[in-house]
Amino acid sequence: NVGVSKEAVKYGDKEIPIVEYLCKTTYKEIGPSAPMEALKAQVVSAYTFAKYYNFDVKKSLHAYKEDFDYAGSNIYKACLDVLGLTDEFGTPQAKYLDYNGKAAFTCYFASSPGKTASSNSVWGGDQYPYLVGGAPSPEEVGKSTKEITADEMKKYIESYAKENGLEITLGEDPAKWIEIISHDSAYDANTGYVTKIRVGDKWVKKSTGETTVNQMRGNSFRCNLLDFAIKSHCFTFEYIPA
């Protein structure tokens, strides 16, 4: 769809002009050297994403390159094309993705393990029937490794427990603190997006003393417990004794 755009986006606690917002978001997400059509696609996704949130976007929801001097860049040219502008001072007529009369939820990410994840895998539920996952990526799949000490992992778990009003019991053996229960096969038969992971031995709600399930979704583990310490919820882990 094409519609008259908001001229600014509230990002965190700042009002940012729409061209600046889209250029700096696109730079941080895919970089200035991506092909022009890829840049345009990212701009459309970023604009639709902001529109979905009524142009009031939390900083935690995506990356942003604060000091990018976008004037004259390919990203700037892609942005003007998507907004139907000749410069950044006109009235934008933005292109965006629509689903049943509303802006679609166009989440995006920097890398994938070979296939996209379903929205159910990431957030649970079926509120985004168009995000079914399984779309192959043409990019080469790279691996990264993150080392987290037992003490650091314990602090992550304790911080998560405190923030959520939980008491999480951990055993003496750090090798048993976490366990991947299930995953899909986005990368191969043994590695994929983690759909369920066990954390600790027992979770108790402090307010009621009620024992609750000590499992969570892989993306919640990555984002909420590990505070984005790893890039994706497609992961495996190995405990290496000191």
C-alpha positions in Angstrom: 0.0 0.0 0.0 0.9 3.7 -0.3 -0.2 6.3 2.1 0.6 9.7 3.5 3.4 9.1 6.1 3.9 10.5 9.5 6.8 12.9 9.2 8.5 11.8 12.4 8.9 8.7 14.6 9.3 8.6 18.3 12.2 6.3 18.9 12.9 5.9 22.6 12.5 9.4 24.0 13.3 11.4 20.8 11.2 12.6 17.9 13.2 11.8 14.8 12.3 12.9 11.2 11.1 10.0 9.2 13.9 10.1 6.6 16.6 10.2 9.3 14.9 7.4 11.2 14.7 5.1 8.2 18.2 5.8 7.0 19.9 5.2 10.3 17.8 2.1 11.0 18.6 0.7 7.6 22.3 1.4 8.0 22.5 -0.5 11.3 20.4 -3.4 10.1 22.0 -4.2 6.7 24.7 -1.6 6.0 25.2 0.9 3.1 26.8 -1.6 0.7 23.7 -3.8 0.2 22.1 -3.8 -3.3 19.7 -1.0 -3.9 16.6 -3.2 -4.0 17.6 -4.8 -0.7 18.0 -1.3 0.8 14.5 -0.4 -0.5 13.0 -3.6 1.0 14.6 -2.8 4.4 13.2 0.7 4.3 9.7 -0.6 3.5 10.1 -3.1 6.4 11.3 -0.4 8.8 8.6 2.0 7.9 5.9 -0.7 8.2 7.3 -1.8 11.5 7.1 1.8 12.8 3.6 2.2 11.5 2.6 -1.0 13.2 3.6 0.6 16.5 1.9 3.8 15.6 5.3 5.5 15.1 6.2 5.1 18.8 9.0 2.5 18.8 11.0 1.3 21.8 14.8 1.4 21.4 15.0 -2.2 22.4 13.1 -3.3 19.3 15.7 -2.7 16.6 19.2 -1.4 15.9 20.0 2.2 15.0 23.1 4.0 13.8 23.1 7.3 15.7 26.0 9.0 13.9 25.4 7.9 10.3 25.8 10.8 7.9 23.2 9.6 5.4 23.1 12.6 3.0 23.9 11.4 -0.6 24.2 7.7 0.4 22.5 4.9 -1.4 20.4 4.4 1.7 19.2 8.0 1.4 18.3 7.4 -2.3 16.5 4.2 -1.4 14.6 6.0 1.4 13.5 8.8 -0.9 12.3 6.3 -3.5 10.2 4.4 -1.0 8.8 7.7 0.4 8.1 9.2 -3.0 10.3 12.2 -2.3 12.9 14.2 -4.2 14.4 15.4 -0.9 13.8 14.9 2.8 11.6 18.0 3.3 8.5 17.1 1.2 5.4 15.2 2.3 6.2 11.5 2.2 3.9 9.1 0.4 5.2 5.9 2.0 5.1 2.4 0.6 4.2 -0.2 3.3 3.0 -3.7 3.8 -0.7 -4.2 4.7 -2.5 -7.1 6.3 -6.3 -7.0 6.6 -6.4 -3.3 6.4 -3.7 -2.6 8.9 0.1 -2.3 8.8 1.6 -5.8 9.0 4.1 -6.7 11.7 7.3 -6.7 9.7 9.9 -7.9 12.1 13.5 -8.2 10.7 16.8 -9.5 11.8 20.5 -9.4 10.7 21.2 -13.0 10.1 19.6 -16.4 10.0 20.7 -20.1 10.4 19.5 -20.9 6.9 15.7 -20.5 7.4 13.4 -18.0 9.0 11.7 -18.7 12.3 7.9 -18.8 12.8 6.3 -16.2 15.0 5.0 -19.1 17.1 8.6 -20.2 17.7 9.6 -16.6 18.7 6.6 -15.3 20.6 4.1 -18.1 20.9 0.5 -17.9 19.8 -0.8 -17.4 16.2 -1.4 -13.7 16.0 0.8 -13.4 12.9 -0.4 -16.1 10.5 1.7 -14.6 7.7 5.0 -15.3 9.7 5.1 -19.1 9.4 8.8 -19.4 9.1 10.8 -21.9 7.0 11.7 -19.4 4.2 15.3 -20.2 3.0 18.0 -17.6 3.2 20.3 -17.0 0.1 23.1 -15.9 2.4 25.9 -18.0 3.6 25.3 -19.2 7.1 28.1 -18.3 9.6 28.6 -19.5 13.1 29.6 -17.5 16.2 30.6 -18.5 19.6 29.9 -16.8 22.9 31.6 -17.8 26.1 29.6 -17.3 29.3 31.2 -18.3 32.6 29.2 -20.2 35.2 29.3 -17.2 37.5 28.0 -15.0 34.7 25.2 -17.5 33.9 24.2 -17.6 37.5 24.0 -13.8 37.6 21.8 -13.8 34.4 19.5 -16.3 36.0 19.3 -14.5 39.3 18.6 -11.2 37.6 15.8 -12.7 35.6 14.4 -14.3 38.7 14.4 -11.0 40.6 12.8 -9.1 37.7 10.0 -11.6 37.4 9.3 -12.3 41.1 10.7 -15.8 41.0 12.9 -18.0 43.1 14.9 -20.2 40.7 16.7 -23.1 42.3 20.0 -24.2 40.8 21.8 -27.4 41.5 25.5 -27.7 42.4 26.5 -28.8 38.9 26.4 -25.9 36.4 26.3 -28.4 33.5 22.7 -29.1 34.5 21.5 -25.6 35.0 20.1 -25.4 31.5 18.8 -28.0 29.0 17.4 -27.6 25.5 14.1 -29.5 25.5 13.1 -29.0 21.8 14.2 -27.2 18.7 13.3 -27.1 15.0 15.7 -28.0 12.2 16.4 -24.6 10.7 20.1 -25.4 10.4 20.3 -29.2 10.4 18.7 -32.1 12.2 20.7 -31.4 15.4 20.6 -27.6 15.4 17.7 -25.1 15.0 15.7 -22.4 16.7 15.2 -23.5 20.3 11.5 -23.8 21.0 11.8 -24.8 24.7 14.6 -24.7 27.2 14.7 -25.7 30.9 16.4 -23.3 33.3 17.2 -24.4 36.8 15.6 -27.2 38.9 12.5 -25.4 40.2 10.7 -22.1 39.8 8.6 -20.7 42.6 6.5 -17.5 42.5 7.6 -15.4 45.5 4.2 -13.7 45.8 2.2 -16.9 46.2 4.7 -19.7 46.9 3.3 -21.5 43.9 5.6 -23.8 41.9 5.6 -22.9 38.2 7.0 -24.4 35.0 10.8 -24.1 34.8 10.9 -23.8 31.0 10.8 -20.9 28.5 11.0 -20.3 24.8 14.4 -20.0 23.3 13.9 -16.4 22.2 12.8 -15.4 25.7 15.9 -17.1 27.0 18.1 -15.1 24.6 16.3 -11.7 25.0 14.9 -11.6 28.5 17.3 -13.9 30.5 20.6 -13.4 28.6 19.8 -9.8 27.7 20.8 -10.4 24.0 24.2 -11.8 24.9 23.7 -14.2 21.9 22.6 -13.2 18.4 19.9 -15.8 17.8 17.7 -18.4 19.5 19.1 -20.9 17.0 21.9 -22.2 19.2 23.5 -25.2 20.9 25.6 -25.1 24.1 28.4 -27.0 25.7 29.5 -26.8 29.3 33.3 -26.9 29.7 34.5 -27.5 33.3 37.2 -25.1 34.5 
